[in-house]
Amino acid sequence: MKISDGFDARRLRPKGPRNWRYRFGAAFAALLATLGVLLAMAGAASLLGRPPALGELNASPLGSTIILAIGLLVLYLGVAFWRRCRRRMRQPRELNMAPHLMKKHD
């Protein structure tokens, strides 16, 4: 079958809306994970005997432990949110296929 000169395959799949929302979400999640790493490092440094990085907030061992736990929690939430945004950005919107038939990229 001959394809005419006016045929354009790009018309078969209409362009969907851009995924800027997920890009901003991934950037925010990366900043959240960075904050979690910094808090966890400050808490761990204070527990190991270094001078407190956050002043009187983590001068005691209990305060340092709390800062470390909060930092690890923020790090976990940031990584989980980043992974969710990346998965949604890569998810195809045009084809409805079963999830087990798609390639695993993440």
CORUR-V123215 format. One record per residue. OMEGA is omega in radians with two decimals (999 if undefined). Layout:
BEGIN
OMEGA, OMEGA
END
This chain:
BEGIN
-3.09, 3.11, -3.12, -3.11, -3.11, -3.10, 3.10, -3.08, -3.13, 3.12, -3.11, 3.12, -3.13, 3.11, 3.09, 3.10, 3.13, -3.08, 3.12, -3.14, 3.14, 3.08, 3.08, 3.08, 3.11, 3.10, 3.10, 3.13, 3.09, 3.07, 3.10, 3.11, 3.09, 3.08, 3.10, 3.11, -3.13, 3.10, 3.13, 3.11, 3.12, 3.11, 3.14, 3.12, 3.12, 3.10, -3.11, 3.04, 3.09, 3.11, -3.11, -3.10, -3.09, 3.11, -3.10, -3.08, 3.14, 3.12, 3.14, 3.11, 3.12, 3.10, 3.10, 3.12, 3.12, 3.11, 3.11, 3.14, 3.12, 3.11, 3.11, 3.11, 3.12, 3.08, 3.13, 3.14, 3.12, 3.13, 3.14, 3.13, 3.11, 3.12, 3.13, 3.11, 3.12, 3.13, 3.13, 3.12, -3.07, -3.09, 3.13, -3.12, -3.03, -3.06, 3.07, 3.14, 3.07, -3.08, -3.10, 3.10, -3.10, 3.11, 3.14, -3.13, -3.10, 999
END
